[in-house]
Amino acid sequence: MSYLKAAHKIEEASFSKIQEIIDQEHPDIHFSDPFEEAVLKRVVFTSADFDYLYNIKFSNQVIEKILYVLRNKGTIFTDTTMVLGGFNKKLLDDLGVSYR
């Protein structure tokens, strides 16, 4: 058996498996927006908890606000290291976005 060793390949395989599980076990889930889909799948990826597909709701134009921060080299603040651990830090670094 060969194991994936490159982080990006592990992440890619994980997201593929997440979609497979959604298709099989959560067929009622339909993402209304590609950004919401990306956020929800990232939460499932970092937590291994598919209940978040049902429990997280997006309000107050949060996707637009997130995109604004990403496009304008803003700062993302979080009060837990678990949330911080779920960030793709290389991507944020490449975008010039700070995180704390």
N, CA and C atoms as a LAMMPS dump frame, in Angstrom:
ITEM: TIMESTEP
0
ITEM: NUMBER OF ATOMS
300
ITEM: BOX BOUNDS ff ff ff
-5.0000000000000000e+02 5.0000000000000000e+02
-5.0000000000000000e+02 5.0000000000000000e+02
-5.0000000000000000e+02 5.0000000000000000e+02
ITEM: ATOMS id mol type element x y z
1 1 1 N 0.845 -1.173 0
2 1 2 C 0 0 0
3 1 3 C 0.893 1.238 0
4 2 1 N 0.569 2.189 -0.858
5 2 2 C 1.337 3.433 -0.869
6 2 3 C 0.535 4.517 -0.161
7 3 1 N 1.248 5.35 0.556
8 3 2 C 0.627 6.425 1.313
9 3 3 C 0.946 7.757 0.663
10 4 1 N -0.028 8.649 0.712
11 4 2 C 0.204 10.004 0.246
12 4 3 C 1.065 10.718 1.275
13 5 1 N 2.069 11.424 0.792
14 5 2 C 2.956 12.127 1.709
15 5 3 C 2.933 13.638 1.501
16 6 1 N 2.579 14.072 0.319
17 6 2 C 2.529 15.506 0.024
18 6 3 C 1.234 16.086 0.605
19 7 1 N 1.381 17.144 1.385
20 7 2 C 0.227 17.735 2.082
21 7 3 C -0.905 18.093 1.13
22 8 1 N -0.588 18.689 -0.009
23 8 2 C -1.651 19.103 -0.926
24 8 3 C -2.383 17.898 -1.516
25 9 1 N -1.702 16.788 -1.689
26 9 2 C -2.353 15.583 -2.196
27 9 3 C -3.249 14.955 -1.128
28 10 1 N -2.805 15.005 0.117
29 10 2 C -3.625 14.503 1.221
30 10 3 C -4.895 15.336 1.33
31 11 1 N -4.738 16.656 1.26
32 11 2 C -5.897 17.545 1.342
33 11 3 C -6.848 17.296 0.182
34 12 1 N -6.312 17.161 -1.019
35 12 2 C -7.136 16.913 -2.204
36 12 3 C -7.914 15.601 -2.064
37 13 1 N -7.248 14.547 -1.61
38 13 2 C -7.913 13.252 -1.415
39 13 3 C -8.978 13.355 -0.321
40 14 1 N -8.685 14.111 0.726
41 14 2 C -9.644 14.281 1.823
42 14 3 C -10.9 14.987 1.347
43 15 1 N -10.743 16.038 0.563
44 15 2 C -11.907 16.77 0.066
45 15 3 C -12.719 15.914 -0.903
46 16 1 N -12.05 15.08 -1.664
47 16 2 C -12.746 14.154 -2.553
48 16 3 C -13.575 13.167 -1.732
49 17 1 N -12.998 12.661 -0.661
50 17 2 C -13.711 11.728 0.22
51 17 3 C -14.876 12.427 0.907
52 18 1 N -14.691 13.654 1.322
53 18 2 C -15.785 14.413 1.94
54 18 3 C -16.953 14.536 0.974
55 19 1 N -16.662 14.859 -0.288
56 19 2 C -17.736 14.971 -1.28
57 19 3 C -18.422 13.628 -1.485
58 20 1 N -17.66 12.565 -1.5
59 20 2 C -18.22 11.217 -1.653
60 20 3 C -19.179 10.899 -0.497
61 21 1 N -18.783 11.226 0.711
62 21 2 C -19.639 10.981 1.883
63 21 3 C -20.883 11.863 1.823
64 22 1 N -20.724 13.111 1.417
65 22 2 C -21.897 13.994 1.274
66 22 3 C -22.868 13.392 0.273
67 23 1 N -22.351 12.952 -0.865
68 23 2 C -23.219 12.377 -1.905
69 23 3 C -23.966 11.141 -1.404
70 24 1 N -23.28 10.306 -0.625
71 24 2 C -23.869 9.051 -0.178
72 24 3 C -24.743 9.203 1.066
73 25 1 N -24.275 9.961 2.035
74 25 2 C -24.949 9.997 3.326
75 25 3 C -25.751 11.267 3.593
76 26 1 N -25.531 12.281 2.801
77 26 2 C -26.212 13.568 3.003
78 26 3 C -26.717 14.111 1.662
79 27 1 N -27.497 13.319 0.936
80 27 2 C -27.915 13.751 -0.411
81 27 3 C -28.819 14.975 -0.409
82 28 1 N -29.357 15.321 0.762
83 28 2 C -30.221 16.498 0.858
84 28 3 C -29.426 17.8 0.923
85 29 1 N -28.115 17.701 1.07
86 29 2 C -27.281 18.901 1.143
87 29 3 C -27.051 19.439 -0.265
88 30 1 N -27.437 20.691 -0.454
89 30 2 C -27.204 21.391 -1.723
90 30 3 C -26.614 22.751 -1.371
91 31 1 N -25.442 23.003 -1.874
92 31 2 C -24.761 24.257 -1.581
93 31 3 C -25.311 25.346 -2.482
94 32 1 N -25.635 26.481 -1.885
95 32 2 C -26.223 27.582 -2.653
96 32 3 C -25.163 28.483 -3.272
97 33 1 N -23.931 28.313 -2.838
98 33 2 C -22.876 29.218 -3.277
99 33 3 C -21.543 28.47 -3.196
100 34 1 N -20.664 28.62 -4.183
101 34 2 C -19.381 27.891 -4.135
102 34 3 C -18.502 28.287 -2.947
103 35 1 N -18.63 29.513 -2.478
104 35 2 C -17.843 29.941 -1.327
105 35 3 C -18.378 29.319 -0.038
106 36 1 N -19.695 29.258 0.097
107 36 2 C -20.276 28.574 1.251
108 36 3 C -19.873 27.1 1.24
109 37 1 N -19.91 26.503 0.076
110 37 2 C -19.489 25.103 -0.056
111 37 3 C -18.044 24.927 0.405
112 38 1 N -17.177 25.818 -0.023
113 38 2 C -15.763 25.733 0.358
114 38 3 C -15.592 25.868 1.863
115 39 1 N -16.315 26.806 2.473
116 39 2 C -16.207 27.004 3.921
117 39 3 C -16.715 25.772 4.659
118 40 1 N -17.879 25.276 4.269
119 40 2 C -18.45 24.12 4.955
120 40 3 C -17.566 22.883 4.822
121 41 1 N -17.041 22.659 3.648
122 41 2 C -16.164 21.501 3.459
123 41 3 C -14.87 21.653 4.251
124 42 1 N -14.36 22.858 4.369
125 42 2 C -13.149 23.096 5.172
126 42 3 C -13.444 22.81 6.647
127 43 1 N -14.629 23.202 7.116
128 43 2 C -14.998 22.922 8.506
129 43 3 C -15.106 21.413 8.731
130 44 1 N -15.733 20.707 7.809
131 44 2 C -15.822 19.246 7.92
132 44 3 C -14.43 18.638 7.877
133 45 1 N -13.584 19.135 7.008
134 45 2 C -12.206 18.637 6.891
135 45 3 C -11.443 18.78 8.202
136 46 1 N -11.574 19.923 8.845
137 46 2 C -10.795 20.168 10.058
138 46 3 C -11.412 19.513 11.293
139 47 1 N -12.719 19.238 11.258
140 47 2 C -13.394 18.701 12.443
141 47 3 C -13.797 17.233 12.303
142 48 1 N -13.906 16.753 11.062
143 48 2 C -14.429 15.406 10.777
144 48 3 C -15.865 15.26 11.28
145 49 1 N -16.597 16.355 11.329
146 49 2 C -17.968 16.355 11.844
147 49 3 C -18.919 16.88 10.764
148 50 1 N -19.667 15.959 10.176
149 50 2 C -20.58 16.324 9.093
150 50 3 C -21.829 17.049 9.59
151 51 1 N -22.063 17.064 10.897
152 51 2 C -23.2 17.818 11.438
153 51 3 C -23.082 19.304 11.114
154 52 1 N -21.864 19.78 10.934
155 52 2 C -21.683 21.193 10.607
156 52 3 C -22.355 21.564 9.284
157 53 1 N -22.553 20.595 8.408
158 53 2 C -23.259 20.875 7.158
159 53 3 C -24.668 21.396 7.43
160 54 1 N -25.232 20.995 8.556
161 54 2 C -26.591 21.384 8.913
162 54 3 C -26.626 22.529 9.932
163 55 1 N -25.558 22.67 10.681
164 55 2 C -25.578 23.607 11.805
165 55 3 C -25.024 24.989 11.503
166 56 1 N -24.204 25.107 10.499
167 56 2 C -23.638 26.423 10.185
168 56 3 C -24.56 27.139 9.204
169 57 1 N -24.898 28.34 9.553
170 57 2 C -25.733 29.191 8.696
171 57 3 C -24.95 30.458 8.385
172 58 1 N -25.095 30.941 7.19
173 58 2 C -24.393 32.144 6.742
174 58 3 C -25.372 33.313 6.761
175 59 1 N -24.98 34.4 7.415
176 59 2 C -25.857 35.569 7.501
177 59 3 C -25.031 36.842 7.405
178 60 1 N -25.731 37.953 7.311
179 60 2 C -25.105 39.281 7.31
180 60 3 C -24.023 39.437 6.25
181 61 1 N -24.264 38.871 5.087
182 61 2 C -23.324 38.973 3.962
183 61 3 C -21.899 38.537 4.35
184 62 1 N -21.802 37.497 5.173
185 62 2 C -20.494 37.074 5.677
186 62 3 C -19.55 36.66 4.553
187 63 1 N -20.05 36.02 3.512
188 63 2 C -19.17 35.601 2.413
189 63 3 C -18.553 36.829 1.743
190 64 1 N -19.365 37.848 1.502
191 64 2 C -18.841 39.071 0.901
192 64 3 C -17.793 39.71 1.807
193 65 1 N -18.024 39.663 3.102
194 65 2 C -17.07 40.244 4.053
195 65 3 C -15.767 39.453 4.088
196 66 1 N -15.871 38.141 4.041
197 66 2 C -14.667 37.302 3.983
198 66 3 C -13.879 37.601 2.712
199 67 1 N -14.573 37.67 1.593
200 67 2 C -13.903 37.957 0.321
201 67 3 C -13.229 39.325 0.344
202 68 1 N -13.861 40.294 0.99
203 68 2 C -13.263 41.623 1.109
204 68 3 C -11.928 41.545 1.86
205 69 1 N -11.922 40.821 2.963
206 69 2 C -10.691 40.664 3.752
207 69 3 C -9.616 39.985 2.911
208 70 1 N -9.982 38.939 2.204
209 70 2 C -9.007 38.206 1.384
210 70 3 C -8.449 39.062 0.252
211 71 1 N -9.309 39.846 -0.366
212 71 2 C -8.882 40.663 -1.519
213 71 3 C -8.095 41.904 -1.11
214 72 1 N -8.273 42.335 0.141
215 72 2 C -7.678 43.591 0.582
216 72 3 C -6.617 43.415 1.658
217 73 1 N -6.047 42.214 1.718
218 73 2 C -4.945 41.932 2.64
219 73 3 C -5.287 42.324 4.077
220 74 1 N -6.474 41.914 4.481
221 74 2 C -6.93 42.224 5.833
222 74 3 C -6.384 41.254 6.859
223 75 1 N -7.001 41.256 8.004
224 75 2 C -6.605 40.38 9.101
225 75 3 C -7.817 39.581 9.557
226 76 1 N -7.611 38.292 9.774
227 76 2 C -8.646 37.415 10.31
228 76 3 C -8.306 37.147 11.773
229 77 1 N -9.257 37.415 12.65
230 77 2 C -9.07 37.182 14.081
231 77 3 C -9.906 35.976 14.499
232 78 1 N -9.324 35.122 15.322
233 78 2 C -10.065 34.018 15.907
234 78 3 C -9.641 33.86 17.359
235 79 1 N -10.558 33.37 18.168
236 79 2 C -10.244 33.224 19.591
237 79 3 C -9.875 31.796 19.976
238 80 1 N -9.746 30.914 18.993
239 80 2 C -9.346 29.541 19.314
240 80 3 C -8.246 29.068 18.368
241 81 1 N -7.35 28.284 18.898
242 81 2 C -6.285 27.722 18.053
243 81 3 C -6.845 26.656 17.119
244 82 1 N -7.963 26.03 17.491
245 82 2 C -8.571 25.03 16.617
246 82 3 C -9.028 25.665 15.31
247 83 1 N -9.671 26.815 15.403
248 83 2 C -10.102 27.52 14.194
249 83 3 C -8.875 27.962 13.4
250 84 1 N -7.909 28.508 14.083
251 84 2 C -6.678 28.935 13.419
252 84 3 C -6.008 27.761 12.702
253 85 1 N -6.052 26.591 13.314
254 85 2 C -5.462 25.404 12.707
255 85 3 C -6.147 24.986 11.416
256 86 1 N -7.394 25.385 11.237
257 86 2 C -8.119 25.033 10.017
258 86 3 C -7.831 25.938 8.833
259 87 1 N -7.128 27.036 9.075
260 87 2 C -6.803 27.961 7.985
261 87 3 C -5.718 27.378 7.094
262 88 1 N -5.823 27.641 5.811
263 88 2 C -4.747 27.312 4.879
264 88 3 C -3.78 28.496 4.944
265 89 1 N -2.791 28.362 5.807
266 89 2 C -1.895 29.485 6.086
267 89 3 C -1.032 29.854 4.883
268 90 1 N -0.637 28.879 4.093
269 90 2 C 0.162 29.195 2.899
270 90 3 C -0.649 30.071 1.945
271 91 1 N -1.894 29.713 1.75
272 91 2 C -2.759 30.51 0.878
273 91 3 C -2.942 31.914 1.434
274 92 1 N -3.219 32.017 2.733
275 92 2 C -3.387 33.34 3.342
276 92 3 C -2.098 34.148 3.258
277 93 1 N -0.971 33.509 3.496
278 93 2 C 0.319 34.202 3.373
279 93 3 C 0.518 34.706 1.945
280 94 1 N 0.202 33.861 0.973
281 94 2 C 0.34 34.253 -0.436
282 94 3 C -0.546 35.442 -0.781
283 95 1 N -1.711 35.523 -0.131
284 95 2 C -2.646 36.633 -0.375
285 95 3 C -2.274 37.879 0.434
286 96 1 N -1.346 37.736 1.374
287 96 2 C -0.991 38.861 2.227
288 96 3 C -1.978 39.103 3.339
289 97 1 N -2.735 38.077 3.693
290 97 2 C -3.725 38.187 4.756
291 97 3 C -3.114 37.735 6.074
292 98 1 N -3.301 38.537 7.113
293 98 2 C -2.805 38.198 8.448
294 98 3 C -3.854 37.387 9.171
295 99 1 N -3.42 36.604 10.141
296 99 2 C -4.35 35.809 10.945
297 99 3 C -3.802 35.723 12.353
298 100 1 N -4.718 35.809 13.315
299 100 2 C -4.339 35.797 14.742
300 100 3 C -5.368 35.034 15.538
